[in-house]
Amino acid sequence: MIPQKVRNEMFMLKVQDRGDQVVKSKAYSVSCATVIKGAVQCRKFLGGSILYVLLVMLMFIAATPATGTAADIGAVLENVRFVSYTPRSFSVVNGRTLPATSAGITKDLELLHRDFNGIIIYSCSNGLDHLPEIAEKLHYKAVILGIWDPKSESEIQTAIRLVRQFPKTIAAVSVGNEGIYARRYRLEDVQNTIHRLRKELPSVPLTTSEPFFLYLKPEYTAFFDQMDLLLPNIHPIFEKWFKPADISNAVAFVLNVSHDLEARYPGKPLLVKETGLPSGPASQGFTPERQSAFWAAVLKQITPSRKFTVSCFEAFDEPWKPAVIKEDYPGDHEQEGFWGFYTTDGRPKPVISAIQSFRKSR
């Protein structure tokens, strides 16, 4: 029998995997030096040669089930180029949801992988449960999994299953998107689901996502401080002072809000999930060229680090979205169909060339 002291050391040592995978901590992994050290300690208990003891120990390690893998979220922020993504095969029209297809997601991710190696999704239902497996097969470095409805038992169960099935790919789970602000669910619903996930998935970083101004309200500070990382949406276009031609002020706004969040939550990793300018409609002053200029300026001023980075928002245009938003928020929301870096038929907009040129320069 292997001594308890050595067993504990075998379980508690953390090593880092590098290469194509994002750095991850593995509680069940051991280094060669530790195995040899343990073998020497175990020899007096087991007898025989060092090689024999090493063999026994390695068999023990191989038979030990993984208790889970935890993403080093700082390494994820520093090394992964994220894009926020809704599949082109998904839509909601006249109250009817058309689920995403595996074939559609595969086609999307093959296209996006030219420029991005990380994906942020808003849900793991309606076909999006296929995404982690597809992303892993295509060698994406990280997926931030979404739960659209924190009150949905089926979606929670799906998230738990996917994290356990793809621990090397799913870097974090985001519980909800702007639902507290939109009153689709309560703050307590998010808290309850996160509390449950911490028990079910103790090594996985957890968060939620809301408009930036909620993070800066004192009454929400304790709530957001419970998160393992911040995942806010910072949209200058919804500010009263915003003008589509004023790119410099829009960029400065995103950076200033990000600094305010860092000051409010010192040491907390910050990943801006949504920001940007849509590429249309032209009648409102939005153009593909202004969208491109915004992102070129933002990326020029942000160096991804363990504490701060920004996700590109978003992958594809969603022409069905304005009608859905109008159901809850009366008014003109035509710009909501033009956020994509690609059109619905997969044609890249000028912003793609801008980010490619920027990354080559670095």
Wavefront OBJ file of the C-alpha trace (Angstrom):
o trace
v 0.000 0.000 0.000
v 1.283 3.482 -0.871
v 1.777 5.666 2.231
v -0.879 8.327 2.777
v 1.741 11.084 2.771
v 2.865 10.098 -0.706
v -0.734 9.622 -1.896
v -1.515 13.163 -0.773
v 1.527 14.537 -2.556
v 0.525 12.701 -5.706
v -2.921 14.264 -5.657
v -1.987 17.779 -4.641
v 0.938 18.587 -6.904
v -0.053 20.862 -9.774
v 1.724 20.852 -13.089
v 1.165 22.891 -16.188
v 0.358 21.589 -19.640
v 1.468 23.791 -22.482
v 1.449 23.461 -26.260
v -1.818 23.898 -28.074
v -3.865 23.669 -24.893
v -4.324 26.614 -22.575
v -2.503 26.210 -19.265
v -4.598 24.046 -16.945
v -4.055 22.799 -13.399
v -4.485 19.075 -12.899
v -4.887 17.920 -9.322
v -4.280 14.298 -10.309
v -1.028 14.903 -12.236
v 2.502 14.420 -11.002
v 5.954 15.306 -12.269
v 8.668 12.725 -12.937
v 10.690 14.053 -10.001
v 7.770 13.525 -7.637
v 7.157 9.983 -8.893
v 10.811 9.092 -8.301
v 10.774 10.716 -4.852
v 7.623 8.826 -3.981
v 9.102 5.577 -5.226
v 12.065 5.946 -2.914
v 9.747 6.576 0.028
v 7.495 3.663 -0.927
v 10.274 1.115 -1.436
v 10.500 0.234 2.222
v 6.735 -0.442 2.252
v 6.533 -2.430 -0.972
v 9.966 -3.976 -1.239
v 11.651 -4.802 -4.542
v 13.516 -2.567 -6.940
v 12.879 1.091 -7.590
v 11.678 0.225 -11.107
v 9.093 -2.156 -9.656
v 7.838 0.507 -7.247
v 7.718 3.077 -10.031
v 5.587 0.715 -12.082
v 3.169 0.205 -9.214
v 2.870 3.931 -8.617
v 2.284 4.721 -12.280
v -0.431 2.050 -12.411
v -2.027 3.671 -9.366
v -1.953 7.103 -11.010
v -3.419 5.784 -14.259
v -6.260 4.115 -12.387
v -7.053 7.232 -10.364
v -10.047 9.106 -11.835
v -9.597 12.748 -12.678
v -11.317 14.925 -10.123
v -11.591 17.717 -12.674
v -9.404 20.277 -14.407
v -9.430 23.942 -13.637
v -8.493 26.515 -16.216
v -5.866 29.022 -15.207
v -8.194 31.852 -16.150
v -5.325 34.347 -16.216
v -3.525 32.291 -18.848
v -6.766 32.003 -20.800
v -7.192 35.782 -20.922
v -3.580 36.318 -21.892
v -3.325 33.696 -24.633
v -6.748 33.199 -26.193
v -8.280 35.347 -28.950
v -11.991 35.254 -28.126
v -14.992 35.971 -30.289
v -18.564 36.079 -28.962
v -20.652 33.734 -31.052
v -24.205 32.788 -31.985
v -24.505 30.135 -34.739
v -25.822 31.179 -38.139
v -28.050 28.106 -38.083
v -29.822 29.427 -34.960
v -32.645 31.957 -35.074
v -35.819 33.085 -33.338
v -38.609 34.155 -35.703
v -42.182 34.952 -34.679
v -41.592 33.345 -31.308
v -40.343 30.103 -32.845
v -36.798 28.987 -32.055
v -34.846 27.223 -34.784
v -32.058 25.292 -33.011
v -28.472 25.395 -34.216
v -27.216 22.364 -36.124
v -23.987 20.459 -35.635
v -23.140 20.894 -39.320
v -23.815 24.619 -39.119
v -21.647 25.079 -36.019
v -18.834 23.109 -37.627
v -18.924 25.308 -40.716
v -18.941 28.462 -38.574
v -16.049 27.382 -36.377
v -13.936 26.300 -39.341
v -14.335 29.806 -40.751
v -13.726 31.607 -37.450
v -10.652 29.561 -36.568
v -8.588 31.503 -39.098
v -8.595 34.471 -36.719
v -9.852 33.236 -33.330
v -8.980 30.356 -31.018
v -11.562 30.956 -28.292
v -15.367 31.048 -28.332
v -17.876 32.646 -25.963
v -21.422 31.325 -26.240
v -24.610 32.500 -24.568
v -26.358 29.179 -24.046
v -25.773 25.437 -24.105
v -29.298 24.570 -25.257
v -31.011 24.656 -28.662
v -28.201 22.825 -30.419
v -25.316 24.654 -28.761
v -24.569 21.580 -26.679
v -22.732 20.353 -29.806
v -20.254 23.217 -29.696
v -17.673 22.082 -27.087
v -17.034 18.804 -28.896
v -16.700 20.561 -32.264
v -14.424 23.229 -30.790
v -12.206 20.571 -29.232
v -11.940 18.635 -32.504
v -10.965 21.839 -34.304
v -8.308 22.572 -31.647
v -9.819 25.707 -30.181
v -7.977 26.637 -27.013
v -10.966 27.626 -24.888
v -14.738 27.881 -24.725
v -16.636 29.999 -22.220
v -19.883 28.108 -21.881
v -23.135 29.990 -21.443
v -26.311 29.239 -19.528
v -29.023 31.457 -20.960
v -31.644 30.720 -18.300
v -30.330 30.216 -14.732
v -33.719 28.768 -13.804
v -33.625 26.038 -16.466
v -32.897 22.653 -14.891
v -32.236 21.063 -18.264
v -29.730 23.745 -19.270
v -27.949 23.522 -15.915
v -27.702 19.750 -16.257
v -26.382 20.133 -19.788
v -23.710 22.576 -18.628
v -22.571 20.187 -15.890
v -22.396 17.306 -18.355
v -20.435 19.296 -20.924
v -17.878 20.612 -18.436
v -17.230 17.093 -17.179
v -17.018 15.768 -20.728
v -14.734 18.507 -22.096
v -12.683 19.793 -19.145
v -9.689 20.752 -21.278
v -11.736 22.973 -23.567
v -14.339 24.636 -21.334
v -12.456 27.350 -19.476
v -15.373 28.905 -17.578
v -19.159 28.986 -17.319
v -21.209 32.175 -17.571
v -24.590 31.984 -15.861
v -26.937 34.310 -17.712
v -26.604 37.294 -20.018
v -28.147 40.669 -19.127
v -31.117 38.915 -17.554
v -30.960 40.824 -14.270
v -31.027 44.121 -16.161
v -33.793 42.887 -18.487
v -35.695 41.322 -15.568
v -35.826 37.904 -17.209
v -34.644 36.461 -13.902
v -33.603 37.651 -10.460
v -30.156 38.156 -8.987
v -30.999 35.352 -6.575
v -31.557 32.967 -9.498
v -27.988 33.546 -10.669
v -26.645 33.185 -7.140
v -28.476 29.916 -6.588
v -27.205 28.406 -9.838
v -23.633 29.515 -9.201
v -23.800 28.096 -5.682
v -24.952 24.786 -7.118
v -22.292 24.751 -9.838
v -19.551 25.429 -7.292
v -20.527 22.172 -5.616
v -20.923 20.220 -8.859
v -17.921 21.738 -10.672
v -15.600 22.974 -7.904
v -12.610 23.694 -10.134
v -14.355 25.608 -12.935
v -14.350 29.440 -12.948
v -17.891 30.836 -12.788
v -19.315 34.222 -13.687
v -22.298 36.064 -15.127
v -22.635 38.880 -17.653
v -24.498 42.198 -17.366
v -24.220 45.747 -18.732
v -21.225 47.543 -17.230
v -23.232 50.063 -15.215
v -24.657 47.375 -12.930
v -21.100 46.421 -11.938
v -20.479 50.010 -10.863
v -23.579 50.338 -8.680
v -22.698 49.913 -4.975
v -25.684 47.655 -4.321
v -24.316 45.095 -6.816
v -20.656 45.143 -5.753
v -20.899 42.212 -3.332
v -22.736 40.149 -5.940
v -20.199 40.633 -8.727
v -17.306 40.270 -6.309
v -18.355 36.622 -5.859
v -17.498 35.909 -9.496
v -14.223 34.308 -10.527
v -13.923 36.799 -13.380
v -15.838 39.796 -14.666
v -17.616 39.447 -18.028
v -19.313 42.816 -18.667
v -20.833 44.288 -21.814
v -19.548 47.815 -22.546
v -21.404 49.447 -25.436
v -20.673 53.091 -26.194
v -23.417 53.249 -28.847
v -26.125 53.236 -26.163
v -24.732 56.328 -24.417
v -26.580 59.617 -25.001
v -23.430 61.420 -26.156
v -22.481 58.793 -28.743
v -21.974 59.731 -32.389
v -20.997 57.040 -34.919
v -18.283 59.214 -36.465
v -16.615 59.879 -33.102
v -14.490 56.748 -32.935
v -11.903 58.131 -30.506
v -14.477 58.950 -27.821
v -16.122 55.551 -28.219
v -12.779 53.789 -27.740
v -11.836 56.001 -24.793
v -15.169 55.205 -23.171
v -14.534 51.442 -23.318
v -11.045 51.842 -21.871
v -12.170 54.239 -19.123
v -15.035 51.981 -18.039
v -12.668 49.009 -17.998
v -10.290 50.932 -15.724
v -13.190 51.843 -13.434
v -14.127 48.169 -13.185
v -10.546 47.199 -12.397
v -10.505 49.795 -9.622
v -13.839 48.626 -8.215
v -12.793 44.953 -8.278
v -9.016 44.977 -7.747
v -7.257 41.798 -8.816
v -10.355 40.356 -10.501
v -9.737 39.122 -14.080
v -11.724 41.195 -16.580
v -12.876 39.998 -19.994
v -15.066 42.466 -21.892
v -17.552 40.150 -23.584
v -19.326 42.698 -25.758
v -18.334 46.054 -27.187
v -17.892 47.555 -30.617
v -19.757 49.315 -33.393
v -22.204 47.669 -35.761
v -21.535 47.966 -39.488
v -25.031 49.273 -40.268
v -27.514 50.616 -40.933
v -25.964 53.444 -42.930
v -29.055 55.565 -42.251
v -27.959 55.728 -38.589
v -24.344 56.531 -39.422
v -22.953 53.028 -38.956
v -20.642 51.708 -41.685
v -18.258 48.754 -42.104
v -15.373 51.242 -42.226
v -16.277 52.796 -38.868
v -16.685 49.364 -37.331
v -13.217 48.472 -38.586
v -11.703 51.729 -37.316
v -13.165 51.173 -33.842
v -11.657 47.711 -33.503
v -8.298 48.735 -34.925
v -8.103 51.500 -32.302
v -9.258 49.270 -29.423
v -6.829 46.464 -30.200
v -3.974 48.932 -30.593
v -4.482 50.130 -27.023
v -5.089 46.768 -25.342
v -2.364 44.248 -24.645
v -3.981 41.012 -23.448
v -2.809 40.118 -19.962
v -3.702 37.775 -17.139
v -6.013 40.470 -15.771
v -7.584 42.120 -18.811
v -8.593 41.510 -22.404
v -11.527 41.987 -24.763
v -13.561 39.576 -26.864
v -14.479 40.524 -30.419
v -18.221 41.068 -30.719
v -19.579 39.357 -32.583
v -18.956 36.576 -35.066
v -21.885 36.891 -37.501
v -24.717 39.258 -38.342
v -28.094 38.237 -36.906
v -30.870 39.800 -38.994
v -33.570 38.155 -36.874
v -32.453 39.842 -33.648
v -34.039 43.339 -33.980
v -37.576 41.911 -34.047
v -36.895 39.826 -30.927
v -35.499 42.792 -29.000
v -38.423 44.966 -30.070
v -40.816 42.613 -28.283
v -39.349 43.710 -24.936
v -37.988 47.152 -25.802
v -40.155 49.198 -28.199
v -38.275 51.293 -30.711
v -35.873 50.955 -33.599
v -33.237 48.270 -33.024
v -32.139 47.794 -36.629
v -28.454 48.108 -35.710
v -28.706 44.886 -33.675
v -28.610 42.894 -36.899
v -25.198 44.293 -37.954
v -22.739 43.480 -35.158
v -21.046 40.627 -37.002
v -17.469 40.509 -38.230
v -18.896 38.305 -40.983
v -22.142 38.576 -42.921
v -24.741 35.827 -42.712
v -23.305 34.230 -45.863
v -19.809 34.153 -44.360
v -18.246 37.113 -46.167
v -15.662 38.937 -44.019
v -16.186 42.620 -43.349
v -13.288 45.126 -43.373
v -12.864 44.619 -39.619
v -11.404 41.153 -40.273
v -8.612 42.622 -42.416
v -8.005 45.216 -39.713
v -7.490 42.695 -36.937
v -5.366 40.476 -39.185
v -3.086 43.392 -40.047
v -2.857 44.401 -36.401
v -1.906 40.925 -35.211
v 0.760 40.583 -37.897
v 2.291 43.879 -36.729
v 2.678 42.426 -33.239
l 1 2 3 4 5 6 7 8 9 10 11 12 13 14 15 16 17 18 19 20 21 22 23 24 25 26 27 28 29 30 31 32 33 34 35 36 37 38 39 40 41 42 43 44 45 46 47 48 49 50 51 52 53 54 55 56 57 58 59 60 61 62 63 64 65 66 67 68 69 70 71 72 73 74 75 76 77 78 79 80 81 82 83 84 85 86 87 88 89 90 91 92 93 94 95 96 97 98 99 100 101 102 103 104 105 106 107 108 109 110 111 112 113 114 115 116 117 118 119 120 121 122 123 124 125 126 127 128 129 130 131 132 133 134 135 136 137 138 139 140 141 142 143 144 145 146 147 148 149 150 151 152 153 154 155 156 157 158 159 160 161 162 163 164 165 166 167 168 169 170 171 172 173 174 175 176 177 178 179 180 181 182 183 184 185 186 187 188 189 190 191 192 193 194 195 196 197 198 199 200 201 202 203 204 205 206 207 208 209 210 211 212 213 214 215 216 217 218 219 220 221 222 223 224 225 226 227 228 229 230 231 232 233 234 235 236 237 238 239 240 241 242 243 244 245 246 247 248 249 250 251 252 253 254 255 256 257 258 259 260 261 262 263 264 265 266 267 268 269 270 271 272 273 274 275 276 277 278 279 280 281 282 283 284 285 286 287 288 289 290 291 292 293 294 295 296 297 298 299 300 301 302 303 304 305 306 307 308 309 310 311 312 313 314 315 316 317 318 319 320 321 322 323 324 325 326 327 328 329 330 331 332 333 334 335 336 337 338 339 340 341 342 343 344 345 346 347 348 349 350 351 352 353 354 355 356 357 358 359 360 361 362
